[in-house]
Amino acid sequence: MSSIKIIIATTKKYTMPEDPVYLPLHVGATKGNMGKQAPYIGYTRDNTGENISSKNSTYCELTGLYWAWKNLEDDYIGLVHYRRYFASPDSNKQMDPYDRIVGGGELRRILKDHPIIIPESRKYYIETLESHYAHTHYQSQLTETRAVIRKLYPEYLPSFDNVLKQTQGHMFNMMIMRRDYLDEYCTWLFNILREVERSYNHDELDSAYQGRYIGRIAEIIFNVWLDYKMVSGAITQDDICELPCIHLEKINWFKKGKAFLEAKFLHKKYDHSF
């Protein structure tokens, strides 16, 4: 029987699902380049084995993905968040959010036919992925990412340009993949991010929130990787299963919508999560 492990990226103690396919992982357990240790919160820490834990302030949950890629040996590996999970396809919105979280048995049935699980697309309607990113963060980060892809993986440029024109995308850096796909994706992803981190001028990043740009770039280019693989025929639509995304805490849609419009029309950058 295939083994599945889905890490739950967290920075604090929280109610976690009991299903053994889930592994709570304390991301950013090493704080910064000085090697300071974050207080122990009772979970596996991402600064064991081969890791990039100290980069969590810019890489966000990707320090967890990197740790899982390098240190787990399971046949399928995934990433979710302590407040955000994949929903069971048999659940409904009237159920308690914790009861909607997809379980190991369901995942085995899905992954048997669909070796890649991703969240349903997030729609921006009046924005493209590029314009939304430029309004809420910095266009220069996308420009630098494109230059890095052109240098390292030029065959992906058409997909990069195509994805940025779309008005929807698979976000949150959430996925569950068969090991061979994960190996390929993570090799590609971290090669790009490492070069962007090295070459991008960080001076304009005026807050810790904006400093998390590497994690945000990864959200965008996950769609680039998928697009290229689909266009090239390396994966098909049948290989992919989209599942709804559950938020365990209520989202203030008024504040979120207000910030979205202010970013688009008043050029006010985001300064916190919603």
C-alpha positions, -999 to 999 in steps of 0.1 A, spaced: 0 0 0 13 34 -9 23 57 19 10 93 21 23 121 43 9 157 43 27 182 63 7 209 81 28 241 81 24 260 113 41 285 135 20 280 166 1 254 186 -33 247 171 -60 220 169 -48 195 143 -65 166 125 -59 132 140 -57 113 108 -22 98 106 -16 110 70 -11 145 85 21 156 101 21 190 119 54 207 111 68 238 129 81 259 101 107 286 107 120 267 138 153 284 132 148 322 132 171 340 108 207 336 98 220 338 134 206 304 142 182 314 170 158 287 179 120 294 181 103 281 213 93 244 211 56 240 204 54 202 205 56 194 167 83 181 144 105 211 135 117 221 100 153 227 111 161 189 113 179 170 86 185 189 54 166 221 56 162 258 48 144 267 81 162 300 86 147 313 53 111 311 66 107 349 67 109 350 29 100 314 19 70 311 43 55 276 42 80 265 15 106 258 42 82 230 52 78 218 16 116 217 13 120 198 45 93 172 34 110 169 0 144 162 15 135 142 46 104 122 40 104 89 20 67 85 14 52 77 -20 29 108 -19 38 140 -1 16 171 4 15 205 20 -14 223 37 -17 250 64 -28 249 100 -59 270 91 -63 258 55 -69 223 42 -83 203 12 -119 194 16 -134 160 12 -153 158 -21 -182 143 -2 -185 171 23 -206 202 21 -203 238 34 -229 232 62 -206 208 79 -182 216 107 -149 227 89 -128 200 107 -153 173 96 -148 184 60 -110 178 59 -102 151 35 -89 119 51 -63 93 43 -88 67 30 -103 92 6 -69 104 -5 -58 69 -14 -88 64 -36 -83 98 -53 -45 94 -58 -49 60 -73 -63 77 -104 -51 113 -100 -15 116 -88 -16 154 -84 -41 171 -61 -44 209 -61 -68 235 -47 -96 248 -69 -88 279 -87 -90 313 -70 -107 338 -92 -98 375 -93 -124 385 -120 -113 421 -126 -76 414 -122 -51 391 -140 -26 373 -118 0 398 -129 -20 430 -123 -32 417 -89 4 409 -79 17 442 -91 -10 462 -72 -7 443 -39 31 436 -40 58 446 -65 59 441 -103 97 440 -101 95 406 -84 77 391 -114 101 408 -138 130 393 -120 114 359 -119 108 360 -156 144 368 -162 155 339 -140 132 315 -158 145 327 -191 180 320 -179 174 286 -163 143 272 -180 136 291 -212 112 265 -224 88 276 -196 86 313 -208 55 309 -229 37 293 -199 49 320 -176 35 347 -199 3 328 -204 -3 323 -167 2 359 -158 -25 369 -182 -51 346 -165 -76 359 -140 -75 328 -118 -49 305 -104 -42 276 -79 -28 294 -49 -16 289 -13 13 266 -23 -10 237 -15 -6 203 -33 -3 166 -28 18 148 -54 33 114 -62 70 114 -53 83 116 -89 62 146 -97 72 162 -64 109 156 -70 106 172 -104 86 202 -92 107 210 -62 140 207 -81 126 232 -107 110 255 -80 138 258 -56 164 263 -84 143 293 -96 136 307 -61 173 304 -51 183 325 -81 156 351 -76 166 354 -39 202 360 -50 195 385 -77 165 405 -66 171 439 -49 153 437 -15 157 474 -7 121 483 -16 106 458 8 95 480 37 77 455 59 80 419 71 48 411 53 62 423 20 94 404 28 76 371 23 79 376 -15 96 342 -23 65 323 -10 42 345 -31 63 340 -63 60 303 -57 22 305 -56 23 321 -91 48 298 -107 32 267 -95 6 275 -121 35 280 -146 48 245 -139 13 230 -143 7 249 -175 39 238 -191 34 201 -181 -1 202 -195 9 218 -228 39 195 -232 18 165 -226 39 154 -196 7 154 -175 -30 154 -186 -61 167 -171 -70 133 -158 -38 133 -137 -50 162 -117 -78 164 -91 -90 198 -79 -104 199 -44 -121 227 -25 -101 246 1 -114 249 36 -106 279 58 -109 270 95 -112 306 106 -137 331 93 -125 355 66 -135 391 69 -146 394 33 -155 431 37 -120 440 48 -105 417 22 -126 432 -6 -119 467 5 -81 461 5 -84 444 -29 -101 475 -44 -77 499 -27 -48 480 -41 -62 481 -76 -75 517 -78 -55 535 -51 -22 516 -55 -21 507 -18 0 477 -11 -11 449 13 6 451 47 -10 421 63 -28 388 56 -66 385 55 
